[in-house]
């Protein structure tokens, strides 16, 4: 029976009166790629910091690589790697010097052979003496993953690893992530707000919104839960909601000002009825969403994933401002 690489029960993080992570339960099997999908500000990075011992747990329990995060934080840290969204490389050091520094920080001995193997695996052996400041974005990402693998971790946390990358580099990194998982058998815990990334990479996905997990399963299982299409409509003026609800095939109507989200049985059947009931000149934009992880998020929250983040507070910044105001 496969053991859990990561387990959490009722994991909670509060900042004063605000709850950033709200009683989260997680089970991540060994050897897979697990995705935590949610909008910016949903609590994804906070969960990683709790699981890696970088932030104090307010409530609940967590185990990573077989060790309790609260009782044995150093045991956990010895068995995990982390690829952050921010660059962690020293541009003035060569690739080899960055690996040397990582080895010193982790107090590794006999690390050179492992480092050479990783440079060869990531096709960087010819640039080992070159300063990282001369590397392309893709090469830098390869080296960051090599650093995370240097001490042979059981679990690697990747926090928004492709944020800000161009589409070509992003897809190259997807191939690297799946390759590392396959080649080294390492459990990868990935956070992202890119729908297509979670769908392409992850064996299991948890959808996080406002600090809570609202859905969990394989991408196919999650998509199969939504037996409907979604029509997202931006209009010049408010519409008659009752009239929209009365259209055949419309199951649900949600509105935010002049933006409407219609859950419908089949978009191709409802669209002609919609154009007959609404003056096409009133419609500024219309988007059809077929069953996808995006449609799962819409069904659960009533918003697109890229829109939801704007309404979620940055709890740490908010609480810091409160303390400054009191001081």
HELIX and SHEET records of a PDB file:
HELIX    1   1 UNK A   44  UNK A   51  1                                   8    
HELIX    2   2 UNK A   73  UNK A   78  1                                   6    
HELIX    3   3 UNK A   95  UNK A  105  1                                  11    
HELIX    4   4 UNK A  112  UNK A  121  1                                  10    
HELIX    5   5 UNK A  125  UNK A  127  5                                   3    
HELIX    6   6 UNK A  132  UNK A  134  5                                   3    
HELIX    7   7 UNK A  137  UNK A  149  1                                  13    
HELIX    8   8 UNK A  167  UNK A  184  1                                  18    
HELIX    9   9 UNK A  195  UNK A  201  1                                   7    
HELIX   10  10 UNK A  219  UNK A  224  1                                   6    
HELIX   11  11 UNK A  241  UNK A  245  1                                   5    
HELIX   12  12 UNK A  267  UNK A  277  1                                  11    
HELIX   13  13 UNK A  280  UNK A  282  5                                   3    
HELIX   14  14 UNK A  293  UNK A  301  1                                   9    
HELIX   15  15 UNK A  305  UNK A  308  1                                   4    
HELIX   16  16 UNK A  309  UNK A  311  5                                   3    
HELIX   17  17 UNK A  315  UNK A  326  1                                  12    
SHEET    1   A 4 UNK A  18  UNK A  29  0                                        
SHEET    2   A 4 UNK A   4  UNK A  15 -1                                        
SHEET    3   A 4 UNK A  59  UNK A  64 -1                                        
SHEET    4   A 4 UNK A  67  UNK A  68 -1                                        
SHEET    1   B 6 UNK A  80  UNK A  83  0                                        
SHEET    2   B 6 UNK A 155  UNK A 159  1                                        
SHEET    3   B 6 UNK A 187  UNK A 192  1                                        
SHEET    4   B 6 UNK A  33  UNK A  37  1                                        
SHEET    5   B 6 UNK A 204  UNK A 209  1                                        
SHEET    6   B 6 UNK A 212  UNK A 217 -1                                        
SHEET    1   C 4 UNK A 250  UNK A 256  0                                        
SHEET    2   C 4 UNK A 259  UNK A 264 -1                                        
SHEET    3   C 4 UNK A 229  UNK A 235 -1                                        
SHEET    4   C 4 UNK A 283  UNK A 289 -1                                        
END                                                                             
